[in-house]
Amino acid sequence: MKQYDCKKFEESIVDISFGNIEEFPIISKEYGESFDIYKLFNIIPIYKKQKPIIKNNTFLLWEPCSKSHAEVVPGYAEYLLDLGYHVSVLITPDRYKKGLFSRFENKNITYNVMTQNKIRKYFKNTDLRNVKGVLITTIGKLCNEINYRDSYKYFAKYVDKSKIFFVEHEAKYAIDANSWNEKLITLRELNYKGAKSVVVNPHYFGKVEITPKNKEITNFITIGAIRNKRKNNNRIIDAVADLHNKGVHNFKVTVIGKGTVKNLPKELRKYIDIKGRLDFSDMYNEIEKADFILTSYDENNSAHQRYITTGTSGNFQLVYGFLKPCLIIRSFAAINGFNDENSILFDAENEYSKAMERAINLSEEEYTKLQENLALYQKDLYKKSLENLKELING
């Protein structure tokens, strides 16, 4: 008998023709591991419904934001794996294709490549009875960052809410509105109005190579578009110009993100290597080849204050995960785990080029010592985060 192409019927039958397909007695359902197949008269397959793979000890992991925060997902997966769970990641085709988990090696993890629409439909129609829990890595995508109860409207009406855990990336709005929930996960300890949270910092990206300092050309790297909303990029350009004028030429700045060197003086363009937006696999490769991660937070810029109060930066996760020392202004350092023993700190904006020159002149032995101290901090941060997550899940 001819088998129909189920994909041609997917979504359209349920959403347009029938409504709830399970209400029709002439429709039978055949359960599978990752798909349920609906058949007409128990013979003709008419609809193939994708679902996450669930095992005996499964924790679901979902990033509902399609534009940002993806870099935290591998780290949270690793914590759940270390706690003994089978991790079933719900990941969009684009994120999977771009290699978010390209460095991951673990047999107890499943990648369910699904659209955000399919993922949302799954959660809306399951009571989560057969899973140990669900970790949502951006609650702000499900609510307005103030009314957190609204997040549950994306789940089945009678779902066990105690199984659902949320990560918040910006705590300010809820704290100001007195609606903050101390059981929400944050990537770093909060430093705002005495608010508390469950700190679980995701900085594991898989198998990475911890590389020594380049011998001839010091490679600084900055991640993000060349714009001042989140960073003061003029500081980096001014520092490059200052180094050039002082006769320091043995360095380059690799930029992962949008930007152009067209508006720079010709003599400075040779120092700037703009890679554009990269997939995760290529970004991991570029970070491994770099020596230092550049940050350019401005203590006088109100938009930057979140990095020492109510939020954090993806740059810091990369510093921890790849053990790449960063250049950072001292007022932003301590709360994020950085000091003179594991980073290059400077005290004022006009000292940025001096900090870069200090990094350039660092010996391989001195550089290795910075990495070793970063590794100590990373190990302690991981241990505390794992304990915090375990305690949260166990209630």
C-alpha positions in Angstrom: 0.0 0.0 0.0 1.2 3.5 -0.8 2.7 5.4 2.1 1.8 9.1 2.2 4.4 11.7 3.0 3.6 12.7 6.5 5.5 15.9 6.3 3.0 17.3 3.8 0.3 17.0 6.4 2.3 18.1 9.4 0.8 21.1 11.2 -1.9 21.7 8.6 -4.2 18.9 9.6 -4.1 19.7 13.3 -4.1 23.4 13.0 -6.5 23.9 10.1 -8.6 20.9 9.2 -9.4 19.0 12.3 -8.5 21.2 15.3 -7.7 18.5 18.0 -7.0 15.4 15.9 -7.4 13.0 18.9 -11.1 13.8 19.1 -11.8 11.8 15.9 -12.5 8.1 16.5 -11.4 7.2 13.0 -7.9 8.5 13.8 -5.5 6.1 15.7 -2.2 7.1 17.3 1.0 5.1 17.1 3.5 6.1 19.7 7.2 6.4 18.8 10.3 7.6 20.6 10.6 11.0 18.9 7.4 11.0 16.8 3.8 10.0 17.3 2.2 9.0 14.0 -1.6 9.5 13.5 -3.3 7.1 11.1 -6.6 7.2 9.3 -8.5 4.0 9.9 -5.4 2.7 11.6 -3.8 2.3 8.1 -3.0 5.6 6.3 -0.4 7.8 8.1 -1.7 11.4 7.9 0.2 13.3 10.6 3.6 13.0 12.1 3.9 14.8 15.5 7.4 15.4 16.7 8.2 15.3 20.4 11.3 15.3 22.6 13.0 12.0 23.4 12.2 11.1 27.0 13.9 8.4 29.0 13.7 7.2 32.6 15.6 10.1 34.1 15.1 12.9 31.6 15.5 16.7 32.2 14.3 18.9 29.4 16.4 22.0 28.5 15.0 24.8 26.4 16.2 28.2 25.3 13.1 30.1 24.1 15.0 33.1 22.7 16.0 32.7 19.1 18.3 35.7 19.0 20.5 35.6 22.1 21.6 33.6 25.2 22.3 30.4 23.3 25.8 30.3 24.7 24.5 29.4 28.2 22.7 26.2 27.0 25.8 23.8 26.8 26.9 24.9 30.3 23.5 24.2 31.8 23.4 20.8 30.0 26.7 19.9 31.6 25.4 20.6 35.1 22.4 18.4 34.5 24.5 15.7 33.1 26.8 15.9 36.2 23.7 15.5 38.4 23.0 12.2 36.7 20.1 13.2 34.4 19.6 12.3 30.8 19.4 15.7 29.1 17.0 16.2 26.3 17.8 19.5 24.6 15.1 21.3 22.6 17.1 23.1 20.0 16.1 25.0 16.8 17.5 23.9 13.5 19.5 27.1 13.1 21.2 26.7 16.5 22.0 23.1 15.9 23.4 23.7 12.4 25.6 26.5 13.7 27.4 24.1 16.0 26.2 25.2 19.5 27.1 21.7 20.8 29.9 21.1 18.3 32.4 20.6 21.1 30.1 18.4 23.2 30.9 14.7 23.8 28.4 12.9 26.0 26.2 9.9 25.3 23.5 10.8 27.8 22.3 13.9 25.9 19.7 14.0 23.1 19.3 16.9 20.6 15.7 17.4 19.6 15.9 19.6 16.5 12.5 21.4 16.6 11.2 24.8 15.7 10.2 27.2 18.5 6.6 26.8 17.4 6.7 23.0 17.8 8.5 23.3 21.2 5.8 25.7 22.5 3.0 23.4 21.3 4.7 20.4 23.0 4.9 22.2 26.4 1.3 23.5 26.0 0.0 19.9 25.6 2.0 17.9 28.1 1.8 17.6 31.9 5.5 16.7 32.2 4.5 13.6 34.2 7.3 11.6 32.5 10.2 14.0 33.0 12.2 14.9 36.1 12.2 18.6 35.3 12.4 21.4 32.7 15.1 24.1 32.7 14.1 27.2 30.7 17.2 29.3 30.2 15.5 32.7 29.5 12.4 33.4 31.4 12.2 36.9 30.0 11.2 35.5 26.7 8.0 34.1 28.3 7.0 37.1 30.4 7.7 40.8 30.8 10.5 40.3 33.4 8.1 41.4 36.1 5.1 39.1 36.2 6.8 35.8 36.3 3.6 33.8 36.9 2.7 34.7 33.3 5.4 32.3 32.2 3.3 29.3 33.1 0.7 30.1 30.5 3.0 28.5 28.0 2.5 25.1 29.7 -0.4 22.8 30.2 -3.1 24.0 32.6 -2.4 21.2 35.2 1.3 21.0 34.8 3.4 20.3 37.9 5.0 23.7 38.3 7.5 22.4 40.8 9.3 20.7 37.9 9.9 23.9 36.0 13.0 26.1 36.7 13.8 29.4 35.1 16.9 31.5 34.4 16.7 35.3 34.5 19.3 37.4 32.7 18.1 40.8 34.0 16.8 41.1 37.5 16.4 44.9 37.8 12.8 45.2 36.7 11.3 42.6 39.0 13.4 43.8 41.9 12.2 47.3 41.4 8.6 46.1 41.1 8.9 43.9 44.2 8.0 40.8 42.2 11.5 39.1 42.3 11.5 35.4 43.0 14.6 34.2 44.9 14.3 30.8 43.4 15.1 32.2 39.9 18.5 31.2 38.6 21.0 34.0 37.7 24.4 33.6 36.2 26.0 35.6 38.9 25.4 36.9 42.4 23.1 39.9 42.4 24.4 43.2 43.7 21.2 45.2 43.8 19.0 46.1 46.8 20.0 43.0 48.7 18.2 40.7 46.3 19.1 37.0 46.4 19.0 34.3 43.7 20.2 30.8 42.8 23.6 31.3 41.2 24.3 28.8 38.5 27.0 30.0 36.1 27.1 28.1 32.7 30.6 28.3 31.2 31.2 24.9 29.8 31.2 24.7 26.0 32.5 21.1 25.5 36.0 20.0 24.8 38.1 23.1 24.3 41.9 23.5 23.8 43.6 25.6 26.5 46.3 27.3 24.4 49.5 29.2 25.5 50.2 32.8 24.6 51.1 33.5 21.0 54.8 34.2 20.7 55.0 36.8 17.9 51.6 38.6 17.5 49.5 39.0 20.6 45.9 38.3 19.6 43.2 40.3 21.4 39.6 39.3 20.7 36.3 41.1 21.3 32.9 39.5 20.8 30.0 41.6 19.7 29.1 44.3 17.2 31.1 47.4 17.0 28.6 49.7 18.8 28.5 51.5 22.2 25.2 50.2 23.6 26.9 47.4 25.5 30.6 48.4 25.2 32.7 51.5 24.7 34.4 50.4 21.4 36.0 53.9 21.0 38.2 53.0 23.9 39.6 50.0 22.0 40.2 52.0 18.8 41.8 54.8 20.8 44.1 52.3 22.5 45.1 50.8 19.1 46.0 54.2 17.9 48.0 55.0 21.0 50.0 51.7 20.7 50.7 52.4 17.0 51.9 55.9 17.8 54.2 54.5 20.4 55.7 52.1 18.0 54.0 48.9 19.3 53.0 46.8 16.3 53.1 43.2 17.4 49.4 42.8 18.1 46.0 42.5 16.4 42.4 42.8 17.5 40.0 40.1 16.3 36.4 41.2 16.2 33.6 38.7 16.2 30.6 40.6 15.1 29.4 43.2 12.7 31.5 46.3 11.9 33.8 47.9 9.4 37.3 49.4 9.3 36.4 51.8 6.5 36.1 54.8 8.8 39.4 54.1 10.5 42.7 55.8 9.5 44.5 53.5 7.1 47.5 53.0 9.4 45.2 51.4 12.0 43.2 49.1 9.7 46.0 46.4 9.7 45.5 45.8 13.4 41.8 45.1 13.2 40.5 41.8 11.8 36.7 41.8 11.6 35.3 38.3 11.2 31.7 39.3 11.1 29.0 37.1 12.7 30.3 33.5 13.1 28.6 30.3 13.9 29.4 28.8 17.2 32.0 26.3 15.8 34.0 29.1 14.2 33.7 31.3 17.2 35.1 28.6 19.4 38.0 28.2 17.1 38.7 32.0 17.1 38.6 32.2 20.8 41.1 29.3 21.1 43.5 31.2 18.9 43.2 34.4 20.9 45.3 35.4 23.9 43.1 37.9 25.7 39.4 38.8 25.7 38.9 42.6 25.5 36.1 44.2 27.5 35.5 47.9 27.4 32.8 48.6 30.1 32.4 52.2 31.1 31.7 52.9 34.7 30.2 56.3 33.7 27.7 54.6 31.2 24.5 53.7 32.9 23.8 51.0 30.4 26.9 49.2 31.6 26.0 49.2 35.2 24.0 46.0 34.8 27.3 44.1 34.5 28.0 44.8 38.2 24.5 44.9 39.6 21.6 42.9 38.0 23.0 41.1 35.0 26.2 39.8 33.5 28.0 39.4 30.1 28.5 36.5 27.8 32.1 37.6 27.6 32.7 36.5 31.1 31.4 33.0 30.3 34.0 32.7 27.5 36.8 33.9 29.8 35.9 31.1 32.3 35.3 28.4 29.7 38.3 29.0 27.5 40.6 30.3 30.3 41.4 33.4 28.3 42.4 36.3 30.6 40.5 39.5 30.0 41.3 43.2 30.1 38.8 44.9 32.4 38.5 48.1 34.4 39.0 47.4 38.0 35.5 48.6 39.2 33.9 45.8 37.1 36.4 43.1 38.1 35.9 41.7 41.6 32.2 40.9 41.4 32.8 38.9 38.2 35.7 37.0 39.7 38.6 38.9 38.2 41.7 40.2 40.0 45.4 41.0 39.3 46.3 37.4 39.6 44.0 36.1 36.8 43.4 39.1 34.5 44.8 42.4 33.3 43.2 45.2 35.3 43.3 48.9 34.8 42.0 51.7 37.0 40.9 54.4 34.5 39.8 54.7 30.9 43.0 56.5 29.9 45.0 53.4 31.0 43.5 51.0 28.4 46.4 51.2 26.0 48.8 50.7 28.9 46.9 47.6 29.9 47.1 46.2 26.3 50.8 46.9 26.2 51.3 45.1 29.5 49.4 42.1 28.0 51.6 42.2 24.9 54.8 42.2 27.0 53.6 39.4 29.3 55.9 36.4 29.1 54.6 33.0 28.3 55.2 31.9 31.9 53.4 34.9 33.3 50.5 34.3 30.9 50.3 30.6 32.0 50.1 31.8 35.6 47.1 33.9 34.8 45.4 30.9 33.2 46.2 28.7 36.2 44.6 31.2 38.5 41.6 31.5 36.3 41.2 27.8 36.3 41.1 27.8 40.1 38.3 30.3 40.1 36.5 28.4 37.4 36.7 25.2 39.3 35.3 26.8 42.5 32.6 28.5 40.5 31.5 25.3 38.8 31.4 23.4 42.1 29.3 26.0 43.8 27.0 26.3 40.8 26.5 22.5 40.7 25.6 22.4 44.4 23.2 25.3 44.0 21.4 23.7 41.1 21.2 20.4 42.9 19.6 22.0 46.0 17.1 23.9 43.9 16.0 20.8 42.0 15.7 18.7 45.1 13.6 21.4 46.8 
